[in-house]
Amino acid sequence: MKLQHLIVIFLIIMVPISFILGVYINNQVDTIRTQADYNMILMNATYDAIKAFQLNTINNRYSSVSDSKIRDIEAEINTFYNSLGLSMQMNTDVLRQFTPAIVNTLYDGYYIYSKFANTKNDNEYEYGLRSYIYYSCRYRNTARNTDCVINYTLDNAITVYGIINGTYVTKTGFLIAPSNIENYNTEDIKTRLRNGNTAGINSLNYKGLNITTEYLQETLITISKDSLGNVTPTKGTYLYTFYNNRKVYRGSWNASKGRYNYFWYENFEVTPVSDSNTDTINYANATIGQNRSALDYYIQAYQFSKWMEDNLGFLTANDAIDEEGNPIEFDTNNTGAEPIFMFNNTTNDPEMSSSVFETHRRAIIKNRIETSLIAALANYNLNSVTGYEYILPKLKDVDWEKIYTEVCIITYMQGIPIGSKYYNNYCVISNNKNKEFISKSSIILLTEETVNGVKKYTYHKPNCIHLIENNASINIIGAYTNLQLARQKVDISGENSVYFMPQEAYNSEDNHVYPYLYCYDCIVNIADVYDLGQFIDGEIRDLDDNGGDSVRIIPATAFNEVRRRYFMALAREKYNLYASISLINGN
């Protein structure tokens, strides 16, 4: 065969193959590019949704109330679809067909936004929020005549109801390891805690930290109206305490009554506490400026934890059953026969991430969310018009870590044709600025230090390297949640608005008020921080200054005051949080 013939045959065979391969490769490149674009669009839309939720909760002082919370979530979902629609240039009604579920995890449960049969509308299938689902689990132990349900939360709070040792009981409260109080206090305080005789206990030690009363203050802008409707804003700084989970502020001195005036802060207006409300007046008069929320948190948490040990200390993960009464098989985080509610300060401290309680809590949350999503997606497939079979993606461990510890939004987008495949992905974004939950990472410390002869006022994360290693020369002014430090907006009239910061520093030397500035290292740059878990546990381990393999250990005694203020702030904010479960005195 001549060479020319071979060349012709080669061209006849290879040209079509090369063309087909070129088309295939270009198609795969386009598919990968489109998938990357959709990933970014989904992430940005989810971020926009979280931002909308944060803005609504920051500026809505009633955002923790059920109806208001639902409106905030619905606004968050609308923002998600609007952002998605603008980026993809698609109608939101069309996009809903490719987003089978949106999950909003909250403090003690979650909402799923999906298509469901609305019984109030003749079982017509429509998009909306399904009923609220708690992080709950049922336990049955026939030998102990116990059949109860326990609702978990994103932290160490639980609610118990059902038959316990033959008696119907309802209890709610926070869990701690009682030994962390018993090991550090006098016999008198320990005896009074056990007997419930806690009146007059004005301080105690938790993990060696002195928990006591504290001063709380906040800067407000109040508005008043004259007879003509003109609005006048007035800025002031007030001491406050809590009464029935509401802040009570101390106003001006009332000479005729021999006491201070007290007021609520509602819609940016002063609402005086009436004289007829003697309980409020007496409470505020006795405790204003000496808030004992952190102290009461640990007292009541101790009592509730002891009750759990005495009454449900025998419960294990093997006692957990589903709605049909069958044992639950946990695929991960299975603690088996280890007692969930027998606490100690080493292997089962409820406030430590490695504890049996914490491991089991995570297993319950994961099981509940996955079970609900599988049911929601199965129902969605029955009524889908796209012909695509929607399935539950396997979430990464890092995403589950967010869900276990933070308020989150989980979005799914599936079934959109992209080249030779269908788009299928999810996005999990945590929300660390909200009124729903006080996370361990949400506490910010306000400090004063002198640098080159000038006083400097700064926000710090508690695990800031600069703060910990220089805490002896830094004065901690206060500790609050990051949400309480966010700039507030007051609408005066029309487009006229004023802004204020809830926390400002007063310098007595020059009689001036200064704003707190962010620490560049731990908040702006988010680089120079120690591990928060090690900070909480009280022993920081880090590589040596030369970057070698040897480890230096910073004991808790080197930064005890930072930890003390952190623990007090976390306990106070948890105690005063208005959540959908009533965390009232361990009862």
FISE-990176 format. One record per residue (C-alpha): y, x, z; residue number from 1. Coordinates in nm, 3 decimals, always signed. Layout:
// residues N
         v         u         w     k
         Y         X         Z   NUM
...
//
This chain:
// residues 587
         v         u         w     k
    +0.000    +0.000    +0.000     1
    +0.336    +0.132    -0.099     2
    +0.597    +0.221    +0.160     3
    +0.834    -0.040    +0.019     4
    +0.571    -0.308    +0.082     5
    +0.527    -0.198    +0.442     6
    +0.903    -0.212    +0.499     7
    +0.920    -0.562    +0.354     8
    +0.630    -0.678    +0.575     9
    +0.793    -0.515    +0.880    10
    +1.120    -0.690    +0.810    11
    +0.950    -1.024    +0.751    12
    +0.777    -0.997    +1.091    13
    +1.040    -0.825    +1.304    14
    +1.363    -0.993    +1.193    15
    +1.259    -1.341    +1.311    16
    +1.117    -1.194    +1.630    17
    +1.437    -0.998    +1.696    18
    +1.643    -1.308    +1.623    19
    +1.434    -1.521    +1.856    20
    +1.446    -1.252    +2.129    21
    +1.821    -1.223    +2.086    22
    +1.867    -1.597    +2.120    23
    +1.636    -1.603    +2.423    24
    +1.815    -1.314    +2.596    25
    +2.158    -1.464    +2.528    26
    +2.032    -1.795    +2.664    27
    +1.902    -1.625    +2.979    28
    +2.230    -1.439    +3.026    29
    +2.424    -1.763    +2.983    30
    +2.189    -1.934    +3.230    31
    +2.237    -1.659    +3.490    32
    +2.614    -1.664    +3.437    33
    +2.627    -2.043    +3.469    34
    +2.410    -2.032    +3.781    35
    +2.641    -1.773    +3.939    36
    +2.943    -1.988    +3.849    37
    +2.780    -2.297    +4.003    38
    +2.691    -2.100    +4.318    39
    +3.056    -2.004    +4.360    40
    +3.175    -2.357    +4.285    41
    +2.932    -2.505    +4.540    42
    +3.038    -2.252    +4.805    43
    +3.409    -2.308    +4.743    44
    +3.370    -2.687    +4.756    45
    +3.178    -2.658    +5.084    46
    +3.448    -2.431    +5.228    47
    +3.712    -2.683    +5.121    48
    +3.519    -2.956    +5.300    49
    +3.500    -2.752    +5.622    50
    +3.869    -2.672    +5.601    51
    +3.953    -3.042    +5.568    52
    +3.743    -3.118    +5.878    53
    +3.915    -2.842    +6.073    54
    +4.266    -2.956    +5.976    55
    +4.188    -3.316    +6.065    56
    +4.040    -3.230    +6.405    57
    +4.317    -2.984    +6.496    58
    +4.593    -3.235    +6.432    59
    +4.402    -3.541    +6.555    60
    +4.394    -3.553    +6.934    61
    +4.134    -3.832    +6.920    62
    +3.899    -3.660    +6.675    63
    +3.612    -3.658    +6.927    64
    +3.613    -4.037    +6.953    65
    +3.328    -4.187    +6.747    66
    +3.527    -4.391    +6.491    67
    +3.781    -4.115    +6.438    68
    +3.501    -3.860    +6.403    69
    +3.335    -4.065    +6.128    70
    +3.666    -4.087    +5.942    71
    +3.703    -3.708    +5.965    72
    +3.351    -3.659    +5.826    73
    +3.409    -3.906    +5.543    74
    +3.733    -3.725    +5.456    75
    +3.538    -3.397    +5.460    76
    +3.281    -3.537    +5.215    77
    +3.551    -3.676    +4.985    78
    +3.715    -3.333    +4.982    79
    +3.382    -3.176    +4.886    80
    +3.336    -3.406    +4.587    81
    +3.698    -3.376    +4.476    82
    +3.677    -2.997    +4.484    83
    +3.342    -3.000    +4.306    84
    +3.467    -3.241    +4.041    85
    +3.783    -3.041    +3.967    86
    +3.591    -2.713    +3.935    87
    +3.312    -2.854    +3.718    88
    +3.534    -3.102    +3.531    89
    +3.293    -3.383    +3.603    90
    +3.334    -3.730    +3.747    91
    +3.249    -3.749    +4.116    92
    +3.018    -4.046    +4.059    93
    +2.819    -3.835    +3.814    94
    +2.813    -3.541    +4.055    95
    +2.668    -3.758    +4.332    96
    +2.353    -3.790    +4.122    97
    +2.301    -3.414    +4.154    98
    +2.382    -3.386    +4.526    99
    +2.090    -3.565    +4.692   100
    +2.205    -3.495    +5.050   101
    +2.488    -3.357    +5.259   102
    +2.415    -3.280    +5.623   103
    +2.688    -3.267    +5.888   104
    +2.547    -3.111    +6.202   105
    +2.744    -3.186    +6.518   106
    +2.707    -3.108    +6.888   107
    +2.412    -3.329    +6.979   108
    +2.294    -3.454    +6.640   109
    +2.377    -3.491    +6.275   110
    +2.475    -3.726    +5.995   111
    +2.312    -3.727    +5.650   112
    +2.520    -3.845    +5.355   113
    +2.289    -3.972    +5.085   114
    +2.180    -4.281    +4.892   115
    +2.015    -4.543    +5.109   116
    +1.936    -4.914    +5.124   117
    +2.222    -5.085    +5.304   118
    +2.075    -5.374    +5.503   119
    +2.424    -5.522    +5.544   120
    +2.456    -5.549    +5.166   121
    +2.123    -5.712    +5.070   122
    +1.947    -5.373    +5.074   123
    +2.154    -5.250    +4.781   124
    +2.123    -4.874    +4.737   125
    +2.455    -4.701    +4.788   126
    +2.597    -4.365    +4.895   127
    +2.714    -4.329    +5.251   128
    +2.654    -4.187    +5.598   129
    +2.316    -4.273    +5.744   130
    +2.283    -4.357    +6.112   131
    +2.347    -4.073    +6.354   132
    +2.033    -3.876    +6.444   133
    +2.003    -3.690    +6.774   134
    +1.834    -3.353    +6.827   135
    +1.569    -3.532    +7.029   136
    +1.202    -3.495    +7.110   137
    +0.952    -3.716    +7.292   138
    +0.715    -3.563    +7.548   139
    +0.402    -3.719    +7.696   140
    +0.191    -3.582    +7.980   141
    -0.055    -3.843    +8.103   142
    -0.174    -3.627    +8.395   143
    +0.183    -3.637    +8.537   144
    +0.245    -4.001    +8.435   145
    +0.537    -3.883    +8.221   146
    +0.658    -4.016    +7.886   147
    +1.021    -3.928    +7.819   148
    +1.272    -3.829    +7.550   149
    +1.497    -3.525    +7.576   150
    +1.812    -3.495    +7.364   151
    +1.914    -3.136    +7.295   152
    +2.251    -2.998    +7.188   153
    +2.389    -2.681    +7.030   154
    +2.407    -2.518    +7.373   155
    +2.242    -2.556    +7.713   156
    +2.321    -2.925    +7.769   157
    +2.046    -3.186    +7.755   158
    +1.996    -3.556    +7.829   159
    +1.667    -3.687    +7.967   160
    +1.554    -4.049    +7.976   161
    +1.220    -4.222    +8.016   162
    +0.926    -4.236    +8.256   163
    +0.910    -3.923    +8.472   164
    +0.636    -3.902    +8.735   165
    +0.595    -4.280    +8.712   166
    +0.965    -4.367    +8.751   167
    +1.223    -4.448    +8.484   168
    +1.502    -4.189    +8.499   169
    +1.820    -4.104    +8.306   170
    +1.974    -3.761    +8.367   171
    +2.218    -3.539    +8.181   172
    +2.371    -3.199    +8.245   173
    +2.386    -2.827    +8.167   174
    +2.102    -2.583    +8.229   175
    +2.127    -2.239    +8.387   176
    +1.886    -2.009    +8.569   177
    +1.941    -2.101    +8.939   178
    +1.846    -1.747    +9.040   179
    +2.169    -1.624    +8.878   180
    +2.352    -1.805    +9.158   181
    +2.096    -1.766    +9.439   182
    +2.080    -1.389    +9.400   183
    +2.455    -1.340    +9.450   184
    +2.571    -1.588    +9.717   185
    +2.550    -1.626   +10.094   186
    +2.277    -1.834   +10.257   187
    +2.541    -2.091   +10.357   188
    +2.651    -2.153    +9.998   189
    +2.291    -2.156    +9.869   190
    +2.188    -2.406   +10.139   191
    +2.485    -2.632   +10.064   192
    +2.411    -2.620    +9.691   193
    +2.050    -2.723    +9.754   194
    +2.154    -3.002    +9.992   195
    +2.432    -3.130    +9.766   196
    +2.696    -3.062   +10.031   197
    +2.935    -2.883    +9.793   198
    +3.270    -3.007    +9.927   199
    +3.493    -2.716   +10.018   200
    +3.308    -2.460    +9.803   201
    +3.604    -2.295    +9.631   202
    +3.424    -1.994    +9.487   203
    +3.075    -1.870    +9.409   204
    +2.912    -1.585    +9.223   205
    +2.731    -1.630    +8.894   206
    +2.556    -1.318    +8.765   207
    +2.774    -1.123    +9.007   208
    +3.096    -1.270    +8.866   209
    +3.341    -1.445    +9.100   210
    +3.384    -1.802    +8.973   211
    +3.683    -1.973    +9.132   212
    +3.981    -2.197    +9.059   213
    +4.237    -2.097    +8.796   214
    +4.583    -2.177    +8.665   215
    +4.607    -2.344    +8.323   216
    +4.924    -2.393    +8.124   217
    +5.020    -2.509    +7.778   218
    +5.334    -2.519    +7.566   219
    +5.414    -2.863    +7.419   220
    +5.676    -3.024    +7.202   221
    +5.748    -3.374    +7.325   222
    +5.953    -3.627    +7.131   223
    +6.180    -3.899    +7.265   224
    +6.369    -4.176    +7.088   225
    +6.712    -4.320    +7.167   226
    +6.821    -4.682    +7.119   227
    +6.903    -4.613    +6.753   228
    +6.559    -4.470    +6.682   229
    +6.676    -4.109    +6.657   230
    +6.402    -3.865    +6.751   231
    +6.468    -3.560    +6.969   232
    +6.202    -3.287    +7.008   233
    +6.189    -3.094    +7.338   234
    +5.986    -2.781    +7.397   235
    +5.843    -2.695    +7.738   236
    +5.558    -2.516    +7.915   237
    +5.358    -2.712    +8.172   238
    +5.076    -2.655    +8.416   239
    +4.785    -2.894    +8.362   240
    +4.447    -2.994    +8.492   241
    +4.182    -3.244    +8.382   242
    +4.120    -3.595    +8.507   243
    +3.840    -3.802    +8.351   244
    +3.823    -3.549    +8.066   245
    +4.194    -3.592    +7.992   246
    +4.467    -3.339    +8.049   247
    +4.717    -3.428    +8.320   248
    +5.042    -3.229    +8.294   249
    +5.283    -3.147    +8.574   250
    +5.642    -3.230    +8.483   251
    +5.968    -3.198    +8.677   252
    +6.008    -3.222    +9.054   253
    +6.076    -3.574    +9.179   254
    +6.288    -3.532    +9.494   255
    +6.288    -3.902    +9.582   256
    +5.908    -3.911    +9.590   257
    +5.859    -3.563    +9.728   258
    +5.624    -3.459    +9.452   259
    +5.610    -3.361    +9.086   260
    +5.606    -3.613    +8.805   261
    +5.277    -3.618    +8.614   262
    +5.219    -3.732    +8.259   263
    +4.968    -3.773    +7.978   264
    +5.051    -3.626    +7.636   265
    +4.983    -3.895    +7.373   266
    +5.108    -3.897    +7.013   267
    +5.343    -3.612    +7.111   268
    +5.516    -3.839    +7.363   269
    +5.528    -3.827    +7.741   270
    +5.338    -4.112    +7.906   271
    +5.411    -4.104    +8.282   272
    +5.122    -4.146    +8.522   273
    +5.207    -4.466    +8.704   274
    +5.249    -4.481    +9.081   275
    +4.990    -4.758    +9.096   276
    +4.727    -4.516    +8.972   277
    +4.699    -4.358    +9.313   278
    +4.366    -4.187    +9.241   279
    +4.515    -4.001    +8.949   280
    +4.832    -3.915    +9.141   281
    +4.640    -3.788    +9.442   282
    +4.396    -3.594    +9.229   283
    +4.667    -3.435    +9.017   284
    +4.886    -3.364    +9.320   285
    +4.601    -3.189    +9.497   286
    +4.462    -2.986    +9.209   287
    +4.735    -2.936    +8.949   288
    +4.755    -2.564    +8.879   289
    +4.427    -2.505    +9.062   290
    +4.176    -2.621    +8.806   291
    +3.817    -2.603    +8.928   292
    +3.634    -2.710    +8.611   293
    +3.448    -2.378    +8.577   294
    +3.343    -2.392    +8.941   295
    +3.223    -2.752    +8.913   296
    +3.034    -2.663    +8.595   297
    +2.820    -2.406    +8.774   298
    +2.774    -2.619    +9.086   299
    +2.653    -2.918    +8.886   300
    +2.452    -2.704    +8.642   301
    +2.273    -2.548    +8.938   302
    +2.184    -2.888    +9.084   303
    +2.070    -3.029    +8.750   304
    +1.861    -2.721    +8.669   305
    +1.686    -2.741    +9.008   306
    +1.614    -3.109    +8.941   307
    +1.462    -3.023    +8.603   308
    +1.241    -2.757    +8.761   309
    +1.122    -2.996    +9.032   310
    +1.057    -3.293    +8.802   311
    +0.985    -3.157    +8.452   312
    +0.899    -2.794    +8.514   313
    +0.546    -2.860    +8.386   314
    +0.653    -2.964    +8.032   315
    +0.555    -2.738    +7.742   316
    +0.584    -2.755    +7.364   317
    +0.223    -2.878    +7.360   318
    +0.344    -3.203    +7.523   319
    +0.579    -3.281    +7.231   320
    +0.480    -3.578    +7.014   321
    +0.626    -3.746    +6.706   322
    +0.724    -4.111    +6.651   323
    +0.360    -4.208    +6.596   324
    +0.239    -4.034    +6.910   325
    +0.078    -3.737    +6.734   326
    +0.129    -3.379    +6.861   327
    +0.409    -3.194    +6.681   328
    +0.303    -2.874    +6.510   329
    +0.602    -2.640    +6.507   330
    +0.580    -2.400    +6.214   331
    +0.819    -2.153    +6.379   332
    +0.953    -2.091    +6.730   333
    +0.640    -2.237    +6.887   334
    +0.640    -2.163    +7.260   335
    +0.298    -2.326    +7.309   336
    +0.194    -2.361    +7.673   337
    +0.495    -2.179    +7.822   338
    +0.694    -2.403    +8.062   339
    +1.026    -2.499    +7.902   340
    +1.213    -2.596    +8.218   341
    +1.101    -2.338    +8.475   342
    +1.393    -2.095    +8.477   343
    +1.441    -1.733    +8.577   344
    +1.696    -1.467    +8.492   345
    +1.464    -1.259    +8.271   346
    +1.239    -1.455    +8.032   347
    +1.381    -1.806    +8.062   348
    +1.754    -1.800    +8.122   349
    +1.879    -2.101    +7.917   350
    +2.197    -1.914    +7.825   351
    +2.007    -1.624    +7.666   352
    +1.897    -1.638    +7.302   353
    +1.551    -1.496    +7.380   354
    +1.460    -1.755    +7.646   355
    +1.172    -2.002    +7.619   356
    +1.418    -2.292    +7.644   357
    +1.639    -2.155    +7.366   358
    +1.341    -2.086    +7.140   359
    +1.210    -2.439    +7.191   360
    +1.556    -2.593    +7.142   361
    +1.579    -2.426    +6.802   362
    +1.233    -2.549    +6.708   363
    +1.336    -2.908    +6.790   364
    +1.658    -2.887    +6.584   365
    +1.478    -2.740    +6.284   366
    +1.195    -2.994    +6.301   367
    +1.434    -3.291    +6.326   368
    +1.659    -3.182    +6.039   369
    +1.371    -3.091    +5.806   370
    +1.185    -3.416    +5.879   371
    +1.497    -3.626    +5.815   372
    +1.583    -3.438    +5.494   373
    +1.230    -3.468    +5.355   374
    +1.245    -3.844    +5.414   375
    +1.596    -3.869    +5.262   376
    +1.497    -3.672    +4.950   377
    +1.176    -3.871    +4.907   378
    +1.378    -4.193    +4.923   379
    +1.634    -4.045    +4.682   380
    +1.360    -3.964    +4.428   381
    +1.248    -4.327    +4.428   382
    +1.595    -4.437    +4.318   383
    +1.704    -4.140    +4.107   384
    +1.824    -4.202    +3.751   385
    +1.813    -3.837    +3.642   386
    +1.434    -3.804    +3.622   387
    +1.451    -3.481    +3.824   388
    +1.228    -3.446    +4.131   389
    +1.447    -3.339    +4.421   390
    +1.280    -3.112    +4.677   391
    +1.388    -2.950    +5.003   392
    +1.477    -2.581    +4.947   393
    +1.358    -2.327    +5.202   394
    +1.660    -2.225    +5.407   395
    +1.703    -1.859    +5.496   396
    +1.679    -1.745    +5.857   397
    +2.048    -1.647    +5.856   398
    +2.137    -2.004    +5.757   399
    +1.920    -2.153    +6.032   400
    +2.097    -1.923    +6.278   401
    +2.426    -2.089    +6.183   402
    +2.274    -2.436    +6.222   403
    +2.129    -2.355    +6.565   404
    +2.457    -2.228    +6.707   405
    +2.751    -2.387    +6.522   406
    +2.874    -2.716    +6.383   407
    +2.785    -2.689    +6.013   408
    +2.787    -2.863    +5.678   409
    +2.480    -2.822    +5.454   410
    +2.528    -2.918    +5.089   411
    +2.263    -2.945    +4.818   412
    +2.310    -2.947    +4.441   413
    +2.003    -2.992    +4.222   414
    +1.889    -3.112    +3.881   415
    +2.183    -3.004    +3.660   416
    +2.046    -2.859    +3.331   417
    +2.160    -2.500    +3.274   418
    +2.002    -2.347    +2.965   419
    +1.627    -2.318    +3.006   420
    +1.614    -2.435    +3.369   421
    +1.765    -2.671    +3.624   422
    +2.021    -2.565    +3.880   423
    +1.885    -2.584    +4.236   424
    +2.071    -2.438    +4.534   425
    +2.223    -2.513    +4.872   426
    +2.511    -2.388    +5.085   427
    +2.549    -2.370    +5.464   428
    +2.897    -2.313    +5.607   429
    +2.963    -2.304    +5.981   430
    +3.270    -2.459    +6.140   431
    +3.400    -2.260    +6.437   432
    +3.725    -2.453    +6.483   433
    +3.660    -2.810    +6.592   434
    +3.674    -3.038    +6.894   435
    +3.307    -3.120    +6.871   436
    +3.155    -2.811    +7.025   437
    +3.249    -2.506    +7.230   438
    +3.049    -2.216    +7.087   439
    +3.001    -1.881    +7.258   440
    +3.212    -1.715    +6.989   441
    +3.507    -1.957    +7.016   442
    +3.661    -1.813    +7.336   443
    +3.974    -1.601    +7.287   444
    +4.141    -1.392    +7.561   445
    +4.519    -1.357    +7.594   446
    +4.631    -1.019    +7.720   447
    +4.936    -0.818    +7.818   448
    +4.948    -0.441    +7.794   449
    +5.221    -0.179    +7.790   450
    +5.230    +0.044    +7.480   451
    +5.491    +0.321    +7.469   452
    +5.692    +0.145    +7.737   453
    +5.693    -0.190    +7.553   454
    +5.491    -0.493    +7.661   455
    +5.250    -0.617    +7.396   456
    +5.097    -0.967    +7.397   457
    +4.772    -1.004    +7.204   458
    +4.480    -1.236    +7.121   459
    +4.138    -1.070    +7.162   460
    +3.776    -1.162    +7.111   461
    +3.592    -1.097    +7.440   462
    +3.370    -0.833    +7.277   463
    +3.667    -0.638    +7.134   464
    +3.606    -0.264    +7.169   465
    +3.971    -0.193    +7.252   466
    +3.977    -0.463    +7.521   467
    +3.650    -0.356    +7.684   468
    +3.716    +0.016    +7.685   469
    +4.076    -0.022    +7.808   470
    +4.036    -0.328    +8.031   471
    +4.148    -0.139    +8.340   472
    +4.500    -0.108    +8.195   473
    +4.511    -0.448    +8.021   474
    +4.614    -0.761    +8.208   475
    +4.425    -1.075    +8.105   476
    +4.671    -1.366    +8.109   477
    +4.429    -1.643    +8.017   478
    +4.128    -1.748    +7.810   479
    +4.103    -2.055    +7.585   480
    +3.919    -2.174    +7.275   481
    +4.041    -2.069    +6.931   482
    +4.122    -2.434    +6.855   483
    +4.359    -2.453    +7.152   484
    +4.548    -2.155    +7.013   485
    +4.601    -2.304    +6.667   486
    +4.953    -2.388    +6.556   487
    +5.041    -2.754    +6.613   488
    +5.247    -2.973    +6.385   489
    +5.473    -3.257    +6.501   490
    +5.609    -3.499    +6.241   491
    +5.960    -3.598    +6.347   492
    +6.066    -3.829    +6.065   493
    +5.998    -3.841    +5.694   494
    +5.943    -3.487    +5.572   495
    +6.098    -3.334    +5.884   496
    +5.837    -3.152    +6.092   497
    +5.839    -2.893    +6.369   498
    +5.564    -2.652    +6.473   499
    +5.469    -2.492    +6.802   500
    +5.208    -2.261    +6.949   501
    +5.024    -2.400    +7.255   502
    +5.017    -2.056    +7.419   503
    +5.322    -1.829    +7.453   504
    +5.390    -1.531    +7.679   505
    +5.680    -1.514    +7.923   506
    +5.827    -1.172    +8.001   507
    +5.993    -1.187    +8.344   508
    +6.168    -0.855    +8.287   509
    +6.387    -0.975    +8.000   510
    +6.345    -1.351    +8.059   511
    +6.218    -1.406    +7.703   512
    +5.921    -1.592    +7.555   513
    +5.705    -1.405    +7.304   514
    +5.424    -1.519    +7.072   515
    +5.076    -1.374    +7.111   516
    +4.979    -1.161    +6.812   517
    +4.629    -1.121    +6.674   518
    +4.441    -0.804    +6.761   519
    +4.407    -0.618    +6.434   520
    +4.073    -0.461    +6.526   521
    +3.872    -0.760    +6.648   522
    +4.032    -1.064    +6.485   523
    +4.219    -0.956    +6.172   524
    +3.980    -0.681    +6.063   525
    +3.672    -0.817    +6.246   526
    +3.531    -0.468    +6.265   527
    +3.570    -0.310    +6.607   528
    +3.358    -0.544    +6.817   529
    +3.048    -0.498    +7.026   530
    +2.753    -0.733    +6.993   531
    +2.849    -1.064    +7.159   532
    +2.497    -1.123    +7.288   533
    +2.494    -0.784    +7.463   534
    +2.839    -0.856    +7.605   535
    +2.715    -1.186    +7.750   536
    +2.398    -1.026    +7.887   537
    +2.612    -0.760    +8.055   538
    +2.486    -0.436    +7.901   539
    +2.633    -0.301    +7.578   540
    +2.429    -0.051    +7.377   541
    +2.589    +0.147    +7.099   542
    +2.547    +0.469    +6.901   543
    +2.723    +0.768    +7.051   544
    +3.068    +0.880    +6.939   545
    +2.922    +1.132    +6.693   546
    +2.717    +0.867    +6.513   547
    +2.390    +1.018    +6.630   548
    +2.070    +0.840    +6.719   549
    +2.120    +0.863    +7.094   550
    +2.238    +0.545    +7.263   551
    +2.518    +0.511    +7.514   552
    +2.508    +0.215    +7.753   553
    +2.818    +0.044    +7.890   554
    +2.717    -0.144    +8.207   555
    +2.872    -0.478    +8.304   556
    +3.059    -0.316    +8.590   557
    +3.280    -0.143    +8.332   558
    +3.410    -0.473    +8.195   559
    +3.335    -0.727    +8.468   560
    +3.683    -0.883    +8.464   561
    +3.660    -0.948    +8.089   562
    +3.318    -1.113    +8.137   563
    +3.440    -1.311    +8.438   564
    +3.733    -1.461    +8.248   565
    +3.508    -1.527    +7.949   566
    +3.240    -1.706    +8.153   567
    +3.500    -1.912    +8.339   568
    +3.670    -2.020    +8.015   569
    +3.340    -2.107    +7.846   570
    +3.225    -2.308    +8.149   571
    +3.561    -2.485    +8.186   572
    +3.581    -2.586    +7.821   573
    +3.222    -2.707    +7.815   574
    +3.275    -2.907    +8.132   575
    +3.585    -3.079    +7.999   576
    +3.459    -3.139    +7.646   577
    +3.466    -3.503    +7.545   578
    +3.136    -3.524    +7.357   579
    +2.922    -3.815    +7.242   580
    +2.688    -3.761    +7.535   581
    +2.836    -3.796    +7.884   582
    +2.798    -3.470    +8.071   583
    +2.894    -3.617    +8.404   584
    +2.814    -3.431    +8.722   585
    +2.451    -3.379    +8.631   586
    +2.377    -3.750    +8.669   587
//
